[in-house]
Amino acid sequence: MDDQVAGSSTPVQDAVEPTSAESQDTTALTAPETQATEAQAVEPQIPESYEFQMPEGVEIDQDAVQEFSGLAKELKLDQANAQKVADIAVKMMAKQTEQHQNLVTSWTEQTKADKEFGGDRLNENLAVAKKALDAFGTPELRDVLNMTGLGNHPEVIRAFYRAGKAISEDRFISGSPKGAEVDPARRLFPSMN
């Protein structure tokens, strides 16, 4: 019985003294952690100022560039990653612009086909709407209608068309011709001369 105890290891000894296979596994487990720590130690190269390349025809808003540059520094983006984010933003803006253009085009088509003022008499009816815009609108309103494309919306045109018709219609004023003026006192007391 003493031979069995001396020749065999106890569970406590097994836990304290790893076998050679276990020591290799422990090294393998710590190696990726060391590599990850080394990768974290390498900081991205954050430029003093970012230089963004935009597609042809895209103008850069300098205030937006300054704001984005501050954010890119805060996020520790290098030049290449900051450019990738800027490229995505430009694509999103182009998509929004295209969608808005398609919307304005659909309004134009609806206006041309409108039963009240479109069709063959469209140009004539648009002149009536323009008359109302000239009479009641301001240059600022005209700018808003042009910048947003709302000047092509059928309901906006309808409102100005109806207003233009209302101010253009000839009106008959009935009444009798003005005669000689009568003294108000004589009117009240005709028997008094």
C-alpha positions as CSV (number, residue, x, y, z in Angstrom):
1,M,0.0,0.0,0.0
2,D,2.9,2.4,0.7
3,D,4.3,1.6,-2.8
4,Q,1.0,2.6,-4.4
5,V,1.0,5.9,-2.6
6,A,4.6,6.7,-3.4
7,G,4.3,5.7,-7.1
8,S,1.1,7.5,-7.8
9,S,0.5,11.2,-7.8
10,T,-2.1,12.9,-5.9
11,P,-4.7,15.2,-7.4
12,V,-3.1,18.1,-5.6
13,Q,0.2,17.4,-7.3
14,D,-1.4,17.1,-10.7
15,A,-3.0,20.5,-10.4
16,V,0.3,22.1,-9.3
17,E,2.7,20.4,-11.6
18,P,1.5,20.5,-15.3
19,T,2.7,17.9,-17.7
20,S,4.7,18.9,-20.7
21,A,1.6,18.8,-22.9
22,E,-0.3,21.1,-20.6
23,S,2.6,23.6,-20.5
24,Q,2.5,23.8,-24.3
25,D,-1.2,24.5,-24.3
26,T,-0.8,27.3,-21.7
27,T,1.8,29.0,-23.9
28,A,-0.5,28.7,-26.9
29,L,-3.3,30.3,-25.0
30,T,-1.2,33.3,-23.9
31,A,0.4,33.9,-27.3
32,P,-2.7,35.5,-28.9
33,E,-3.2,37.7,-25.9
34,T,0.3,39.0,-26.3
35,Q,-0.2,39.6,-30.0
36,A,-3.5,41.5,-29.3
37,T,-1.7,43.7,-26.7
38,E,1.1,44.4,-29.2
39,A,-1.5,45.3,-31.9
40,Q,-3.3,47.7,-29.5
41,A,0.0,49.3,-28.8
42,V,0.3,50.4,-32.5
43,E,-1.7,53.6,-32.7
44,P,-3.1,54.7,-36.1
45,Q,-1.3,57.7,-37.7
46,I,-3.7,60.5,-37.1
47,P,-2.9,63.5,-39.4
48,E,-2.6,67.0,-38.1
49,S,-5.3,67.9,-40.7
50,Y,-7.3,65.8,-43.0
51,E,-7.3,66.2,-46.8
52,F,-10.4,64.9,-48.4
53,Q,-10.7,64.0,-52.1
54,M,-14.2,64.5,-53.5
55,P,-15.7,63.3,-56.8
56,E,-15.7,65.8,-59.6
57,G,-18.5,68.3,-59.3
58,V,-18.9,67.9,-55.5
59,E,-18.1,71.1,-53.5
60,I,-16.8,70.8,-50.0
61,D,-18.4,72.8,-47.2
62,Q,-15.4,73.9,-45.2
63,D,-17.5,74.1,-41.9
64,A,-18.6,70.5,-42.4
65,V,-15.0,69.5,-43.1
66,Q,-13.8,71.1,-39.9
67,E,-16.6,69.5,-37.9
68,F,-15.9,66.1,-39.4
69,S,-12.1,66.4,-38.9
70,G,-12.6,67.0,-35.2
71,L,-14.8,63.9,-35.0
72,A,-12.3,61.9,-37.0
73,K,-9.5,62.9,-34.6
74,E,-11.7,62.0,-31.6
75,L,-12.3,58.6,-33.1
76,K,-8.6,58.3,-33.9
77,L,-9.2,57.7,-37.7
78,D,-6.2,57.7,-39.9
79,Q,-6.4,59.5,-43.3
80,A,-7.5,56.4,-45.2
81,N,-10.4,55.5,-42.8
82,A,-11.5,59.2,-42.6
83,Q,-11.7,59.3,-46.4
84,K,-13.8,56.1,-46.5
85,V,-16.3,57.7,-44.1
86,A,-16.4,60.9,-46.2
87,D,-16.9,58.8,-49.4
88,I,-19.9,57.1,-47.8
89,A,-21.3,60.5,-46.8
90,V,-21.0,61.8,-50.4
91,K,-22.8,58.7,-51.7
92,M,-25.6,59.2,-49.3
93,M,-26.0,62.9,-50.2
94,A,-26.0,62.0,-53.9
95,K,-28.7,59.4,-53.3
96,Q,-30.8,61.9,-51.5
97,T,-30.4,64.5,-54.2
98,E,-31.4,61.9,-56.8
99,Q,-34.5,61.0,-54.9
100,H,-35.5,64.6,-54.5
101,Q,-35.0,65.2,-58.3
102,N,-37.2,62.2,-59.0
103,L,-39.9,63.6,-56.7
104,V,-39.8,67.0,-58.4
105,T,-40.0,65.3,-61.8
106,S,-43.1,63.3,-60.6
107,W,-44.7,66.6,-59.5
108,T,-44.0,68.1,-62.9
109,E,-45.7,65.2,-64.6
110,Q,-48.7,65.4,-62.3
111,T,-49.0,69.1,-63.1
112,K,-49.0,68.6,-66.8
113,A,-51.7,65.9,-66.5
114,D,-53.9,67.9,-64.0
115,K,-57.5,68.1,-65.1
116,E,-58.1,71.6,-63.7
117,F,-55.1,73.5,-65.1
118,G,-52.9,71.1,-67.0
119,G,-53.2,69.7,-70.5
120,D,-53.4,71.8,-73.7
121,R,-53.9,75.0,-71.7
122,L,-51.1,74.5,-69.2
123,N,-48.9,77.4,-70.3
124,E,-51.9,79.8,-70.3
125,N,-52.9,78.6,-66.9
126,L,-49.4,78.8,-65.5
127,A,-49.4,82.4,-66.6
128,V,-52.5,83.0,-64.5
129,A,-50.8,81.3,-61.5
130,K,-47.7,83.5,-62.1
131,K,-49.9,86.5,-62.0
132,A,-51.1,85.6,-58.5
133,L,-47.5,84.8,-57.3
134,D,-46.4,88.2,-58.6
135,A,-49.3,89.9,-56.8
136,F,-49.1,88.1,-53.5
137,G,-45.7,86.5,-53.3
138,T,-42.4,87.9,-52.2
139,P,-39.0,87.3,-53.8
140,E,-38.2,85.1,-50.8
141,L,-41.2,83.0,-51.4
142,R,-40.2,82.6,-55.1
143,D,-36.7,81.6,-53.9
144,V,-38.2,78.9,-51.6
145,L,-40.4,77.6,-54.4
146,N,-37.5,77.4,-56.8
147,M,-34.9,75.9,-54.3
148,T,-37.2,73.2,-53.0
149,G,-38.9,72.4,-56.2
150,L,-42.3,73.1,-54.6
151,G,-43.0,75.5,-57.4
152,N,-43.7,72.4,-59.5
153,H,-46.0,70.8,-57.0
154,P,-49.6,70.5,-58.4
155,E,-51.2,71.7,-55.2
156,V,-49.0,74.8,-55.0
157,I,-49.8,75.6,-58.6
158,R,-53.5,75.0,-58.0
159,A,-53.6,77.5,-55.2
160,F,-51.9,80.2,-57.2
161,Y,-54.0,79.4,-60.3
162,R,-57.2,79.8,-58.4
163,A,-56.0,83.0,-56.8
164,G,-54.9,84.3,-60.2
165,K,-58.3,83.5,-61.6
166,A,-60.0,85.3,-58.7
167,I,-58.1,88.5,-59.2
168,S,-58.4,88.3,-63.0
169,E,-62.2,87.9,-63.3
170,D,-64.1,90.9,-64.6
171,R,-66.7,92.0,-62.1
172,F,-69.9,93.8,-62.9
173,I,-70.7,96.6,-60.5
174,S,-74.3,97.5,-60.5
175,G,-75.8,100.8,-59.3
176,S,-77.3,103.9,-60.6
177,P,-75.5,106.9,-61.9
178,K,-74.7,109.4,-59.3
179,G,-77.1,112.3,-59.5
180,A,-77.0,115.8,-58.0
181,E,-76.1,115.8,-54.4
182,V,-78.9,116.2,-52.0
183,D,-78.4,117.9,-48.7
184,P,-78.7,115.2,-46.0
185,A,-81.1,117.5,-44.0
186,R,-83.4,117.7,-47.1
187,R,-83.4,113.9,-47.4
188,L,-84.5,113.6,-43.8
189,F,-87.0,116.4,-43.9
190,P,-88.1,116.7,-47.5
191,S,-91.0,119.0,-46.6
192,M,-88.7,121.7,-45.4
193,N,-87.5,123.9,-48.1
